[in-house]
Amino acid sequence: MTPYLAEFIGTAILLLLGDGVVANVVLKGTKGENAGWIVITMGWGMAVFVAVFIVGAFSGAHINPAVTVGLAAAGKFSWALVPGYVIAQMLGAAFGAALVWLHYRPHFGVTEDNDLKLAVFCTGPAIRDTGSNFVSELIGTFVLVFAVLYLAAPEVGLGALDALPVGLVVLVIGLALGGTTGYAINPARDLGPRIIHALLPIPGGKRDSDWGYAWIPVVAPVVGGVLAALVYLLLGDSIEPVTALLAR
């Protein structure tokens, strides 16, 4: 498996399972209808775990342009590989979302609320405030990339990790910080499925794809990832200075 194919497959699995759990909770007639936010955050955390477990050895399992850019900015990943990784992640996210559409197609047809149908594919703010929404996505992604930088092997990214810690990081971000915007914290996770929502016919009808908001879960995570890299470079990757200070 080439790294680009691995990123495509990993991101597709991430979206199939992540958007899949949202569909299972918000669409009518499913076994998981109205299961709630905790189920959604657990589902996304485990979706990350599965995706990283499968493709980590082949690509480092970034499965997120913000992680890829953050690792490159911190000097842990080659900038030359960034465009190919991001393209693979975007295509994988779109493909995974299309599989969710196919899987839950009858349930879209019996769901009257078109906002819920959109929510299956992409995020949206609980309270629409551009500045606050941007900051929420920035902070959430900062935490994700900062954690990855301290946990990841310098030469690859996430691949040297056991998969579970990455899923747990995403889980706690969702539980603690996700209630404001739905915590995209991943440009591919939001933009690829949003495009699929716009392109595919949704049984029972659909609303617009909320393109006025769409730039926030794309730009803010990238900014958050770069800021995490800058803070990481400022602090360094060793705890020795801190332990030496405490020993005085």
Short mmCIF file of the C-alpha atoms (twelve columns), coordinates in Angstrom:
data_MODEL
# 
_entry.id   MODEL 
# 
loop_
_atom_site.group_PDB 
_atom_site.id 
_atom_site.type_symbol 
_atom_site.label_atom_id 
_atom_site.label_alt_id 
_atom_site.label_comp_id 
_atom_site.label_asym_id 
_atom_site.label_seq_id 
_atom_site.Cartn_x 
_atom_site.Cartn_y 
_atom_site.Cartn_z 
_atom_site.pdbx_PDB_model_num 
ATOM 1   C CA . MET A 1   0.000   0.000  0.000  1 
ATOM 2   C CA . THR A 2   1.480   3.346  -1.018 1 
ATOM 3   C CA . PRO A 3   1.315   6.245  1.473  1 
ATOM 4   C CA . TYR A 4   -1.166  8.144  -0.703 1 
ATOM 5   C CA . LEU A 5   -3.439  5.129  -1.063 1 
ATOM 6   C CA . ALA A 6   -3.174  4.554  2.669  1 
ATOM 7   C CA . GLU A 7   -4.267  8.133  3.382  1 
ATOM 8   C CA . PHE A 8   -7.198  7.710  0.987  1 
ATOM 9   C CA . ILE A 9   -8.285  4.454  2.624  1 
ATOM 10  C CA . GLY A 10  -7.711  5.684  6.170  1 
ATOM 11  C CA . THR A 11  -9.680  8.889  5.670  1 
ATOM 12  C CA . ALA A 12  -12.463 7.006  3.882  1 
ATOM 13  C CA . ILE A 13  -12.762 4.635  6.853  1 
ATOM 14  C CA . LEU A 14  -12.701 7.587  9.244  1 
ATOM 15  C CA . LEU A 15  -15.637 9.225  7.453  1 
ATOM 16  C CA . LEU A 16  -17.552 6.008  6.873  1 
ATOM 17  C CA . LEU A 17  -17.544 5.269  10.600 1 
ATOM 18  C CA . GLY A 18  -17.628 8.855  11.887 1 
ATOM 19  C CA . ASP A 19  -20.381 10.177 9.643  1 
ATOM 20  C CA . GLY A 20  -21.993 6.764  9.987  1 
ATOM 21  C CA . VAL A 21  -22.426 7.154  13.733 1 
ATOM 22  C CA . VAL A 22  -23.916 10.629 13.204 1 
ATOM 23  C CA . ALA A 23  -26.387 9.175  10.692 1 
ATOM 24  C CA . ASN A 24  -27.278 6.400  13.137 1 
ATOM 25  C CA . VAL A 25  -28.088 8.985  15.815 1 
ATOM 26  C CA . VAL A 26  -29.891 11.740 13.879 1 
ATOM 27  C CA . LEU A 27  -31.771 9.993  11.070 1 
ATOM 28  C CA . LYS A 28  -35.267 8.597  11.510 1 
ATOM 29  C CA . GLY A 29  -35.912 4.907  11.973 1 
ATOM 30  C CA . THR A 30  -32.380 3.783  12.851 1 
ATOM 31  C CA . LYS A 31  -31.556 1.539  15.796 1 
ATOM 32  C CA . GLY A 32  -29.494 4.353  17.296 1 
ATOM 33  C CA . GLU A 33  -31.960 7.216  16.802 1 
ATOM 34  C CA . ASN A 34  -31.633 9.914  19.486 1 
ATOM 35  C CA . ALA A 35  -28.699 8.139  21.157 1 
ATOM 36  C CA . GLY A 36  -27.087 11.516 21.779 1 
ATOM 37  C CA . TRP A 37  -23.814 13.404 21.738 1 
ATOM 38  C CA . ILE A 38  -21.860 10.935 23.864 1 
ATOM 39  C CA . VAL A 39  -22.460 8.187  21.310 1 
ATOM 40  C CA . ILE A 40  -21.350 10.499 18.499 1 
ATOM 41  C CA . THR A 41  -18.109 11.451 20.245 1 
ATOM 42  C CA . MET A 42  -17.398 7.823  21.136 1 
ATOM 43  C CA . GLY A 43  -18.041 6.850  17.535 1 
ATOM 44  C CA . TRP A 44  -15.647 9.443  16.162 1 
ATOM 45  C CA . GLY A 45  -12.957 8.477  18.661 1 
ATOM 46  C CA . MET A 46  -13.227 4.825  17.691 1 
ATOM 47  C CA . ALA A 47  -13.365 5.749  13.998 1 
ATOM 48  C CA . VAL A 48  -9.971  7.412  14.397 1 
ATOM 49  C CA . PHE A 49  -8.694  4.345  16.260 1 
ATOM 50  C CA . VAL A 50  -9.737  1.977  13.455 1 
ATOM 51  C CA . ALA A 51  -8.389  4.188  10.667 1 
ATOM 52  C CA . VAL A 52  -5.024  4.698  12.380 1 
ATOM 53  C CA . PHE A 53  -4.768  1.006  13.239 1 
ATOM 54  C CA . ILE A 54  -5.272  -0.015 9.606  1 
ATOM 55  C CA . VAL A 55  -3.061  2.434  7.722  1 
ATOM 56  C CA . GLY A 56  -0.614  3.770  10.298 1 
ATOM 57  C CA . ALA A 57  2.216   1.514  9.179  1 
ATOM 58  C CA . PHE A 58  1.901   2.646  5.568  1 
ATOM 59  C CA . SER A 59  1.489   6.425  5.725  1 
ATOM 60  C CA . GLY A 60  1.686   7.472  9.373  1 
ATOM 61  C CA . ALA A 61  -2.126  7.752  9.298  1 
ATOM 62  C CA . HIS A 62  -2.395  11.515 9.307  1 
ATOM 63  C CA . ILE A 63  -5.959  11.272 7.843  1 
ATOM 64  C CA . ASN A 64  -6.234  15.023 8.423  1 
ATOM 65  C CA . PRO A 65  -4.673  17.927 6.467  1 
ATOM 66  C CA . ALA A 66  -4.223  19.900 9.682  1 
ATOM 67  C CA . VAL A 67  -2.106  17.080 11.113 1 
ATOM 68  C CA . THR A 68  -0.107  16.817 7.890  1 
ATOM 69  C CA . VAL A 69  0.574   20.559 7.769  1 
ATOM 70  C CA . GLY A 70  1.305   20.676 11.503 1 
ATOM 71  C CA . LEU A 71  3.840   17.851 11.279 1 
ATOM 72  C CA . ALA A 72  5.485   19.496 8.270  1 
ATOM 73  C CA . ALA A 73  5.644   22.870 10.038 1 
ATOM 74  C CA . ALA A 74  7.308   21.165 13.002 1 
ATOM 75  C CA . GLY A 75  9.891   19.541 10.735 1 
ATOM 76  C CA . LYS A 76  8.537   16.018 11.265 1 
ATOM 77  C CA . PHE A 77  7.198   15.524 7.736  1 
ATOM 78  C CA . SER A 78  8.385   16.489 4.272  1 
ATOM 79  C CA . TRP A 79  6.637   19.501 2.698  1 
ATOM 80  C CA . ALA A 80  7.050   17.808 -0.679 1 
ATOM 81  C CA . LEU A 81  4.595   15.108 0.383  1 
ATOM 82  C CA . VAL A 82  1.976   17.481 1.795  1 
ATOM 83  C CA . PRO A 83  0.003   18.157 -1.449 1 
ATOM 84  C CA . GLY A 84  -0.344  14.451 -2.250 1 
ATOM 85  C CA . TYR A 85  -1.416  13.637 1.296  1 
ATOM 86  C CA . VAL A 86  -4.021  16.407 1.373  1 
ATOM 87  C CA . ILE A 87  -5.490  15.399 -1.999 1 
ATOM 88  C CA . ALA A 88  -5.696  11.762 -0.895 1 
ATOM 89  C CA . GLN A 89  -7.369  12.790 2.374  1 
ATOM 90  C CA . MET A 90  -9.936  14.973 0.608  1 
ATOM 91  C CA . LEU A 91  -10.818 12.255 -1.889 1 
ATOM 92  C CA . GLY A 92  -10.984 9.630  0.849  1 
ATOM 93  C CA . ALA A 93  -13.289 11.789 2.958  1 
ATOM 94  C CA . ALA A 94  -15.625 12.340 0.012  1 
ATOM 95  C CA . PHE A 95  -15.676 8.622  -0.761 1 
ATOM 96  C CA . GLY A 96  -16.379 7.674  2.853  1 
ATOM 97  C CA . ALA A 97  -19.266 10.150 3.022  1 
ATOM 98  C CA . ALA A 98  -20.701 8.746  -0.216 1 
ATOM 99  C CA . LEU A 99  -20.682 5.284  1.369  1 
ATOM 100 C CA . VAL A 100 -22.647 6.656  4.334  1 
ATOM 101 C CA . TRP A 101 -25.181 8.139  1.902  1 
ATOM 102 C CA . LEU A 102 -25.507 4.740  0.230  1 
ATOM 103 C CA . HIS A 103 -25.755 2.841  3.503  1 
ATOM 104 C CA . TYR A 104 -28.413 5.064  5.101  1 
ATOM 105 C CA . ARG A 105 -30.298 6.022  1.948  1 
ATOM 106 C CA . PRO A 106 -33.759 4.804  3.080  1 
ATOM 107 C CA . HIS A 107 -33.404 6.672  6.376  1 
ATOM 108 C CA . PHE A 108 -32.654 9.939  4.624  1 
ATOM 109 C CA . GLY A 109 -35.966 9.467  2.827  1 
ATOM 110 C CA . VAL A 110 -38.027 9.287  6.015  1 
ATOM 111 C CA . THR A 111 -36.193 12.101 7.831  1 
ATOM 112 C CA . GLU A 112 -38.037 15.390 7.429  1 
ATOM 113 C CA . ASP A 113 -35.458 17.697 9.017  1 
ATOM 114 C CA . ASN A 114 -33.023 18.782 6.293  1 
ATOM 115 C CA . ASP A 115 -30.678 20.322 8.874  1 
ATOM 116 C CA . LEU A 116 -30.189 16.861 10.367 1 
ATOM 117 C CA . LYS A 117 -29.466 15.448 6.920  1 
ATOM 118 C CA . LEU A 118 -26.738 18.059 6.453  1 
ATOM 119 C CA . ALA A 119 -25.365 17.253 9.910  1 
ATOM 120 C CA . VAL A 120 -24.691 13.682 8.790  1 
ATOM 121 C CA . PHE A 121 -22.139 15.003 6.313  1 
ATOM 122 C CA . CYS A 122 -20.536 18.070 7.878  1 
ATOM 123 C CA . THR A 123 -20.369 20.239 10.965 1 
ATOM 124 C CA . GLY A 124 -22.237 23.377 11.921 1 
ATOM 125 C CA . PRO A 125 -22.206 25.741 14.899 1 
ATOM 126 C CA . ALA A 126 -24.608 25.459 17.808 1 
ATOM 127 C CA . ILE A 127 -24.531 29.277 17.996 1 
ATOM 128 C CA . ARG A 128 -23.487 30.965 14.767 1 
ATOM 129 C CA . ASP A 129 -20.770 33.476 15.617 1 
ATOM 130 C CA . THR A 130 -17.924 33.666 13.122 1 
ATOM 131 C CA . GLY A 131 -15.175 34.686 15.518 1 
ATOM 132 C CA . SER A 132 -16.157 32.278 18.269 1 
ATOM 133 C CA . ASN A 133 -16.685 29.408 15.813 1 
ATOM 134 C CA . PHE A 134 -13.242 30.017 14.301 1 
ATOM 135 C CA . VAL A 135 -11.608 30.058 17.740 1 
ATOM 136 C CA . SER A 136 -13.399 26.854 18.758 1 
ATOM 137 C CA . GLU A 137 -12.102 24.960 15.735 1 
ATOM 138 C CA . LEU A 138 -8.637  26.455 16.195 1 
ATOM 139 C CA . ILE A 139 -8.417  25.423 19.855 1 
ATOM 140 C CA . GLY A 140 -9.693  21.915 19.248 1 
ATOM 141 C CA . THR A 141 -7.223  21.325 16.432 1 
ATOM 142 C CA . PHE A 142 -4.388  22.860 18.424 1 
ATOM 143 C CA . VAL A 143 -4.961  20.277 21.148 1 
ATOM 144 C CA . LEU A 144 -5.080  17.443 18.602 1 
ATOM 145 C CA . VAL A 145 -1.907  18.401 16.729 1 
ATOM 146 C CA . PHE A 146 -0.016  19.372 19.891 1 
ATOM 147 C CA . ALA A 147 -0.769  15.950 21.362 1 
ATOM 148 C CA . VAL A 148 0.233   14.240 18.120 1 
ATOM 149 C CA . LEU A 149 3.549   16.097 18.019 1 
ATOM 150 C CA . TYR A 150 4.509   14.873 21.463 1 
ATOM 151 C CA . LEU A 151 3.286   11.331 20.894 1 
ATOM 152 C CA . ALA A 152 4.364   10.751 17.307 1 
ATOM 153 C CA . ALA A 153 7.649   9.361  16.052 1 
ATOM 154 C CA . PRO A 154 9.553   12.211 14.387 1 
ATOM 155 C CA . GLU A 155 10.071  10.449 11.084 1 
ATOM 156 C CA . VAL A 156 6.500   9.504  10.208 1 
ATOM 157 C CA . GLY A 157 3.705   10.997 12.246 1 
ATOM 158 C CA . LEU A 158 1.038   8.831  13.851 1 
ATOM 159 C CA . GLY A 159 2.297   5.495  12.619 1 
ATOM 160 C CA . ALA A 160 4.581   4.792  15.585 1 
ATOM 161 C CA . LEU A 161 1.686   5.156  17.999 1 
ATOM 162 C CA . ASP A 162 -0.547  2.437  19.164 1 
ATOM 163 C CA . ALA A 163 -3.808  3.483  17.574 1 
ATOM 164 C CA . LEU A 164 -5.857  3.824  20.748 1 
ATOM 165 C CA . PRO A 165 -4.210  6.967  22.217 1 
ATOM 166 C CA . VAL A 166 -5.071  8.945  19.077 1 
ATOM 167 C CA . GLY A 167 -8.703  7.909  19.326 1 
ATOM 168 C CA . LEU A 168 -8.762  8.898  22.990 1 
ATOM 169 C CA . VAL A 169 -7.403  12.355 22.159 1 
ATOM 170 C CA . VAL A 170 -10.189 12.864 19.615 1 
ATOM 171 C CA . LEU A 171 -12.747 11.507 22.087 1 
ATOM 172 C CA . VAL A 172 -11.826 13.938 24.855 1 
ATOM 173 C CA . ILE A 173 -11.728 16.868 22.412 1 
ATOM 174 C CA . GLY A 174 -15.263 15.990 21.379 1 
ATOM 175 C CA . LEU A 175 -16.482 15.616 24.950 1 
ATOM 176 C CA . ALA A 176 -14.805 18.776 26.253 1 
ATOM 177 C CA . LEU A 177 -14.752 21.140 23.265 1 
ATOM 178 C CA . GLY A 178 -17.013 19.716 20.574 1 
ATOM 179 C CA . GLY A 179 -20.349 21.123 21.675 1 
ATOM 180 C CA . THR A 180 -19.805 24.517 20.042 1 
ATOM 181 C CA . THR A 181 -19.147 23.617 16.411 1 
ATOM 182 C CA . GLY A 182 -19.277 19.836 16.236 1 
ATOM 183 C CA . TYR A 183 -15.445 19.762 16.275 1 
ATOM 184 C CA . ALA A 184 -14.482 19.173 12.670 1 
ATOM 185 C CA . ILE A 185 -10.795 19.706 13.608 1 
ATOM 186 C CA . ASN A 186 -10.059 18.298 10.149 1 
ATOM 187 C CA . PRO A 187 -10.550 20.150 6.835  1 
ATOM 188 C CA . ALA A 188 -10.989 16.902 4.865  1 
ATOM 189 C CA . ARG A 189 -13.546 15.554 7.332  1 
ATOM 190 C CA . ASP A 190 -15.754 18.587 6.744  1 
ATOM 191 C CA . LEU A 191 -15.150 19.745 3.168  1 
ATOM 192 C CA . GLY A 192 -15.167 16.375 1.384  1 
ATOM 193 C CA . PRO A 193 -18.529 15.280 2.822  1 
ATOM 194 C CA . ARG A 194 -19.999 18.770 2.352  1 
ATOM 195 C CA . ILE A 195 -19.229 18.500 -1.359 1 
ATOM 196 C CA . ILE A 196 -20.884 15.068 -1.436 1 
ATOM 197 C CA . HIS A 197 -23.981 16.552 0.230  1 
ATOM 198 C CA . ALA A 198 -24.095 19.221 -2.451 1 
ATOM 199 C CA . LEU A 199 -23.628 16.788 -5.338 1 
ATOM 200 C CA . LEU A 200 -25.697 13.729 -4.466 1 
ATOM 201 C CA . PRO A 201 -29.487 13.551 -4.489 1 
ATOM 202 C CA . ILE A 202 -30.697 13.169 -0.916 1 
ATOM 203 C CA . PRO A 203 -33.918 11.135 -0.605 1 
ATOM 204 C CA . GLY A 204 -36.725 13.287 0.712  1 
ATOM 205 C CA . GLY A 205 -34.987 16.524 -0.273 1 
ATOM 206 C CA . LYS A 206 -32.181 18.588 1.176  1 
ATOM 207 C CA . ARG A 207 -31.213 22.121 2.128  1 
ATOM 208 C CA . ASP A 208 -28.220 24.110 0.888  1 
ATOM 209 C CA . SER A 209 -24.792 22.912 2.028  1 
ATOM 210 C CA . ASP A 210 -24.103 26.012 4.176  1 
ATOM 211 C CA . TRP A 211 -21.145 27.220 2.126  1 
ATOM 212 C CA . GLY A 212 -21.069 30.480 4.069  1 
ATOM 213 C CA . TYR A 213 -19.825 28.555 7.094  1 
ATOM 214 C CA . ALA A 214 -17.723 26.006 5.203  1 
ATOM 215 C CA . TRP A 215 -14.465 27.989 5.258  1 
ATOM 216 C CA . ILE A 216 -14.225 27.907 9.064  1 
ATOM 217 C CA . PRO A 217 -13.702 24.128 9.496  1 
ATOM 218 C CA . VAL A 218 -11.142 24.298 6.687  1 
ATOM 219 C CA . VAL A 219 -9.059  27.342 7.618  1 
ATOM 220 C CA . ALA A 220 -9.257  27.266 11.433 1 
ATOM 221 C CA . PRO A 221 -7.898  23.699 11.791 1 
ATOM 222 C CA . VAL A 222 -4.936  24.520 9.558  1 
ATOM 223 C CA . VAL A 223 -4.178  27.617 11.628 1 
ATOM 224 C CA . GLY A 224 -4.541  25.584 14.818 1 
ATOM 225 C CA . GLY A 225 -2.185  22.929 13.480 1 
ATOM 226 C CA . VAL A 226 0.467   25.463 12.533 1 
ATOM 227 C CA . LEU A 227 0.194   27.208 15.906 1 
ATOM 228 C CA . ALA A 228 0.607   23.852 17.640 1 
ATOM 229 C CA . ALA A 229 3.768   23.263 15.605 1 
ATOM 230 C CA . LEU A 230 5.130   26.701 16.499 1 
ATOM 231 C CA . VAL A 231 4.509   26.188 20.220 1 
ATOM 232 C CA . TYR A 232 6.053   22.723 19.997 1 
ATOM 233 C CA . LEU A 233 9.170   24.166 18.338 1 
ATOM 234 C CA . LEU A 234 9.321   26.898 20.961 1 
ATOM 235 C CA . LEU A 235 9.094   24.451 23.849 1 
ATOM 236 C CA . GLY A 236 11.139  21.667 22.298 1 
ATOM 237 C CA . ASP A 237 10.509  17.943 22.365 1 
ATOM 238 C CA . SER A 238 12.364  17.209 25.595 1 
ATOM 239 C CA . ILE A 239 11.147  17.467 29.182 1 
ATOM 240 C CA . GLU A 240 14.685  17.697 30.538 1 
ATOM 241 C CA . PRO A 241 14.685  21.496 31.037 1 
ATOM 242 C CA . VAL A 242 11.528  21.247 33.144 1 
ATOM 243 C CA . THR A 243 12.801  18.374 35.252 1 
ATOM 244 C CA . ALA A 244 16.105  20.165 35.757 1 
ATOM 245 C CA . LEU A 245 14.248  23.275 36.910 1 
ATOM 246 C CA . LEU A 246 12.121  21.291 39.345 1 
ATOM 247 C CA . ALA A 247 15.221  19.590 40.729 1 
ATOM 248 C CA . ARG A 248 16.739  22.890 41.837 1 
# 
